[in-house]
Amino acid sequence: MASALPPLNWFRAFEAAARHLSFTAAGNEIGMTQSAVSQQIKALETKLGVPLFERKARGLALTDDGRRLLPQVDAALDTLTAATRSFIPDQPKKLLTISVSVSVLQWVIGPTLPAFRAKHPDITLRFIGAIWPDEFSRSLADVIISFGSRKQAGSNAALLGSDKLTALAPRDMISSLDTCPVIGTVGISGGWSKWMAATGISCADPTIYVDSYGAALDLASNGNGICLVNETLAQHAVQSGSVELVSPITIDANEAYFVETNPASQDADTFRKWLESTV
């Protein structure tokens, strides 16, 4: 099996070229000539049997296969970096890896993270973006924050914050709900019809659709319409004044955010307790 694995340098060349979309810039970064980078990537493409880049007159573009490969290569290189860091002098000894969706990172963790960093300056944090962590992400993470049903989360995960949905609106739209744009979130059970039945408030059909609560909240915060999101995400947005509660009435959600930690990591437990205290 080991002999079937392409050389690590091929992946390093691919990752750098994908980030810069330039063989020349990639070569400058990793200490190779432009020609050497091009040759190594060509060798990787031949080995995999698919083109990873489109060569254009004005530069490079990733193919669909290239875009599919890049996150896995990034994660693998990060894993190797983390594995060797503890052997290098004068490097941080504590690395806490957290698998979390961008929604939770932006709206729940980010606003209060400076307080955690001030209290625990010795802990280096690494965030891996994932909504439904796969086995690879789980193997890397000390803290896993997932989104889904109670059954999907598993018996070792605890509810993070609320399992209720609340409607939020920009301040200048709160008085005209019957005409303001409505933001819908696809792939989520429940929704606006259930909320309208519970509150007695009528809204138009959604004219904007997104695939996450975080994206819906971001659009609403920028004046694009009203959104229906998990209460856990709404807390900071309401406190900051970027949106207002449309109604104090909430509805039950079949999905929520759950947190699970590596029981062998004291830092993971410290982070979880801090996070739970903020929601």
N, C-alpha and C positions, 0 to 999 in steps of 0.2 A: 504493500500500500504506500509506504513512504516513497518508493522510487517513482510512483505515479504522480506525486505532487510536484508542480512546477517550482523552480527555484524562487526563494524569497525575494531576490532582487527584481524579478519580473513583476511581482506584485507591488513592490516599492515604486518601481518606475510607472506602473499603471496608476497607482493612487495619486502620485505627484502630478502626472500628466492630466488626470481627470480633474484634479483640483484647479490647476492652472489653465487647462485646455490649451496647453502649449508644450511641445517636446523640449523646446529650448529652455523655458523657465523651469520645467521639471528637472532638466539636467543640471542647471545652475544650483538648484536646491539640494540635490542628492549627490553632487560631485561627479556627474557623467557628462559626456558630450551629447549634443542633440542626436547625433547619429546612433550612439549607443542606446539611448532611451528608445528611439524608434525601432531599433533592432530587437530589443528585449520585449517590447510590446507586441511586435510582429510575431515573435516566437511564442508569446503567451496566447495570442489569437489563434495561431496554428495549433497549439496544444489543445485549446478548448474547442476549436472547430467553429468559432463564430467571430465576426468582426466586433471589436469593442469601441472603435472610434470611426467616425466619418471624417475623412481627410478633405477639407474644403480649402478653397483658395485663400480665405481670410482666417483660417485657423481650424481648430478641431471641434467636434461635437460628439458626445457620447451616443452610441446606439442604444436601443432598448436593452440589449444584453449587457452593455457596459453599465447602464444605470442600475440594472439588477445586481450586477456583481459588486459595484462600488461599496454599498453599505456593509456587505459581508467582509470585504477586504479591510475597510476602515476599522471594523470591530475587531478583526483578527490582529491587526497591527497594534491597536490599542491594548489588546490583551497581552501581547508580547512585551509592550512597553511597561505595563503594570507589573508583569511577572519579573522583569529584570530590575525594576526601580529599587527594590529593597536591597539589592546587592551593590548599588552605586552610592558612594559616600556623599554626604551633604544633600541627599534627596529626601523629600517628605516620606516618613515611615508609615503614616496612616492614610490610606486611600479608601474612601467610602464610595462605592459605586451604586447609583440609584437608577433603576429603570422606571421611567415615568412618562406620561403623555405630555406633549407641549402645553396642552390646556392647563393641567395642574401645575406645571412648572411656571407658567406665565402668571396665572391668576391666584394661586394658593401659596406656592413656595417662594417665588421671586420677591413679592412685596415685603416679606418678613425675614428673608434669608440673611440680611446684614446682621440681625440680632443673633442668629445662630453662629455666624462666622466670628462675631466679636467675642462670643462666649467660648467658642471652641476653635481657636486659630490654628491648632495643631492638626485638625482634620482636613485633608484635601478631598474635595468633592468632585465626582465625575458623574454626569447625568447622561443616561442613554435614552434616547427618545423611543417610546413604545406605548401603544394604546393597549394592545393585547400581547404581552410579552411571550415570545416563543421560547423553546427550550434553550436556545443559544443565549438569549438575553438573560434568562433565569440563571444560567450557569455562571454568568459574570457578575450578577447583581447581589449586593448585600441587603438592599431595600428594594422591594418590588411594589409599585403602586399601579394597580390595574383597574380597568373599567369593564363592567359587565354585571351579570346577575350574581346573586349570592352563590348559586351552584357553580358557576364558572370560576368564581374566586377561590373556592376550596375552603376546607375547614380550618386551615391555618391562617387565613387572612381575616383581618378585622375591618369593619366599616370605617371609612375615613369621612368624618363629618356627617352629612345628611344624605338621606335617600329620598328627598323631596325635590320637586321641580317648582321653580318660581319664575314669574314673568317680570322682565325688566324693560324699561324704556328710557330713551334719552330725555333729559329734562324738558326740552322744547316740544316733545311729542306726547307728554303725559296727559295733556288735556284734549287730545284729538285721536284717541285710540281707534275710533271707528274708521278713520281714513288713513292712518299712518301705515307705512309698509310693515309687513310681518316677515320675520326670518324663521324658516323651518330647518330642522335638523334631521337629516335622513339617516336611516339605519337605527333609529331609536324607537323603542315601543312607547306607547302613550303619545301625548302631544297636545296641540292646540284645541282640538275638539273636546278632549277630556277636561282641559283647563277651563274652557268657556262654559261647559256644563256645570262645573263646580263653582265658578264665580258669578255667573250670570252676565258676564261682560262679552260683548260681541266684537269680533275682529274680522278683518278681511282674510282671504286665503293667502298663504305665503307666496311672495313673489321673488324671494331670495332663498336659496337652499345651500346649506353647508353640511359638512360631514362630522362636525364635532361641536360640543357645547362651547369650547374655547373660541372657536372661529365665530360662532353666533354672538357671543358676548363681545368680542372685539369689534364686530360690525356695529352692534348696538351702541357701544361706547363711542363710536365715531359718527353717530347720528344717522345710521342707515335704516333704523327701524327698531321694532320691539322683538325681544327674544325670550325663549323659554329654556331655562338652564337649571342644572343642579345647584341647589342652595350653597353647596360648599364652594363652588366657583364664584358665586355672586357676592360673597361677603366683602372682599376688598373693593370691588367695583362700586358697590353701594356706599361704602365708607369714604371712598375717594370723591364721590359726587359725580362720577362720569355717567351713572345711570340711577334711576329711582325704581323702587318697587311699584309695580302696577296695582297690586292687591296684596293684602296680608295672607290671603288664602293660598295654600300650596296644594299640590297633588302628589300622590304616591308615584314613584318611578320603579320600574322593574329592574333598571340598571343603576349602579352607583359606583363610587370609587372605593377601592379596598387596598389596605396596606399589609404587607407581609415582610418579615425580616429574617435574616440569617441568624438562628439562635446562638451561633458561636461567636457572633460579632457584638461586642459591647457598644461600639460606636454606632452600629445600626440601631440598637435599642435606644441609645441616646437621641439619635435623629428622629426615630419614630415618636418617642415621647414628646419631643419638642414640637413636631409637626401636629400631633393630635391636640396639643395645647393651643394651637393657633386657629383651629377650625371649630 
